[in-house]
């Protein structure tokens, strides 16, 4: 870790107006891929990727890496995730959300509020969840939603998820607003459907907004309209996140300027070759290697308990 007096922004290896990490406030009606396509058109950068997919219905936090920052994606944790959702009881749809075809309408009256709260709280904890057949997960190279639209729905095996908390915000008859904190890979529309099944009346997701994804929050997100306007008028770099915010939790080792060429050649780093104090490291733990000017040069790691040297994982220069 850098000392407090040395905590300056880690500069990008190849500075540009667009390269880096952004948090986009995704608008409704667009897929995550369509957001990338638009940013690609605005920035004229081909290399980019989003971290964590949002359904077209959903809005909110969508982290995007542009240019060299795509190399950092494996080192960015996206848990926990926080969502604000609205669930409608009494109906089930084939997509588990408001966009789908209604499969069932419950003839029973809406459950009482205390029963709704109890059913929601019963899902807090670690459990198995079956991904929806209408999702971006792939089977034989094709997204599941394409198989479902062809009348050949594919059911994926269940996978382990964790719901850390469900906070009920408001209950207005059959409409329930809640906030859920969960692990990556959790489908909130499937959670709504499962809650409806447990209540015996069915349910679907009506609206969804992601307010947090790992270290990324809605407060950091640039509204879509402002991003497009800034791309024309300038100033979009003001929304780019500093790398020390994203990677500040990792140990850091400072090396001399002459090490740039050695890093490009894949050289390992020994403790006596570092300018900074050698941190206590766990095997496999990522380590940020930085220059005297705080330029992020690479991500290294300690390959084993018996090793003293750091081995390169991602070279950024």
RALINSUL-V554189 format. One record per residue. N is the residue number from 1. RES is the residue in one small letter. D_FIRST is the distance of its C-alpha to the first C-alpha in whole Angstrom. Layout:
n;res;d_first
N;RES;D_FIRST
N;RES;D_FIRST
This chain:
n;res;d_first
1;x;0
2;x;4
3;x;6
4;x;9
5;x;11
6;x;10
7;x;9
8;x;12
9;x;13
10;x;13
11;x;16
12;x;18
13;x;20
14;x;23
15;x;23
16;x;26
17;x;28
18;x;27
19;x;24
20;x;21
21;x;21
22;x;23
23;x;24
24;x;28
25;x;30
26;x;33
27;x;36
28;x;39
29;x;41
30;x;39
31;x;37
32;x;34
33;x;35
34;x;37
35;x;34
36;x;33
37;x;36
38;x;36
39;x;33
40;x;34
41;x;37
42;x;36
43;x;33
44;x;35
45;x;32
46;x;33
47;x;30
48;x;28
49;x;28
50;x;27
51;x;25
52;x;27
53;x;31
54;x;33
55;x;37
56;x;39
57;x;40
58;x;36
59;x;34
60;x;31
61;x;27
62;x;27
63;x;24
64;x;25
65;x;23
66;x;25
67;x;26
68;x;23
69;x;20
70;x;23
71;x;21
72;x;18
73;x;20
74;x;20
75;x;16
76;x;17
77;x;18
78;x;21
79;x;22
80;x;23
81;x;25
82;x;28
83;x;31
84;x;34
85;x;37
86;x;41
87;x;43
88;x;47
89;x;49
90;x;52
91;x;52
92;x;50
93;x;50
94;x;49
95;x;46
96;x;45
97;x;44
98;x;46
99;x;47
100;x;49
101;x;52
102;x;53
103;x;54
104;x;55
105;x;56
106;x;56
107;x;60
108;x;58
109;x;57
110;x;54
111;x;52
112;x;52
113;x;48
114;x;48
115;x;48
116;x;46
117;x;43
118;x;44
119;x;44
120;x;40
121;x;39
122;x;40
123;x;38
124;x;35
125;x;33
126;x;32
127;x;35
128;x;37
129;x;38
130;x;40
131;x;39
132;x;41
133;x;44
134;x;43
135;x;40
136;x;38
137;x;37
138;x;39
139;x;42
140;x;44
141;x;42
142;x;43
143;x;41
144;x;43
145;x;44
146;x;46
147;x;48
148;x;48
149;x;50
150;x;52
151;x;53
152;x;52
153;x;49
154;x;46
155;x;45
156;x;41
157;x;41
158;x;39
159;x;35
160;x;33
161;x;31
162;x;30
163;x;31
164;x;29
165;x;31
166;x;34
167;x;35
168;x;39
169;x;39
170;x;43
171;x;46
172;x;49
173;x;51
174;x;50
175;x;47
176;x;44
177;x;41
178;x;37
179;x;34
180;x;32
181;x;28
182;x;28
183;x;27
184;x;27
185;x;30
186;x;32
187;x;35
188;x;36
189;x;39
190;x;40
191;x;39
192;x;41
193;x;44
194;x;43
195;x;43
196;x;47
197;x;48
198;x;47
199;x;49
200;x;52
201;x;52
202;x;50
203;x;47
204;x;45
205;x;42
206;x;43
207;x;40
208;x;37
209;x;34
210;x;30
211;x;28
212;x;25
213;x;23
214;x;20
215;x;17
216;x;20
217;x;23
218;x;26
219;x;25
220;x;23
221;x;26
222;x;29
223;x;32
224;x;34
225;x;37
226;x;34
227;x;33
228;x;36
229;x;37
230;x;34
231;x;35
232;x;38
233;x;38
234;x;34
235;x;31
236;x;29
237;x;26
238;x;25
239;x;25
240;x;22
241;x;19
242;x;16
243;x;13
244;x;10
245;x;12
246;x;13
247;x;10
248;x;7
249;x;7
250;x;7
251;x;5
252;x;5
253;x;8
254;x;10
255;x;14
256;x;17
257;x;19
258;x;22
259;x;20
260;x;20
261;x;24
262;x;23
263;x;20
264;x;23
265;x;25
266;x;23
267;x;22
268;x;20
269;x;17
270;x;17
271;x;15
272;x;18
273;x;17
274;x;14
275;x;13
276;x;10
277;x;9
278;x;10
279;x;8
280;x;10
281;x;11
282;x;14
283;x;17
284;x;17
285;x;13
286;x;12
287;x;9
288;x;9
289;x;11
290;x;11
291;x;14
292;x;14
293;x;15
294;x;12
295;x;15
296;x;13
297;x;15
298;x;15
299;x;14
300;x;14
301;x;14
302;x;16
303;x;19
304;x;20
305;x;20
306;x;22
307;x;20
308;x;18
309;x;18
310;x;16
311;x;18
312;x;18
313;x;18
314;x;19
315;x;19
316;x;19
317;x;21
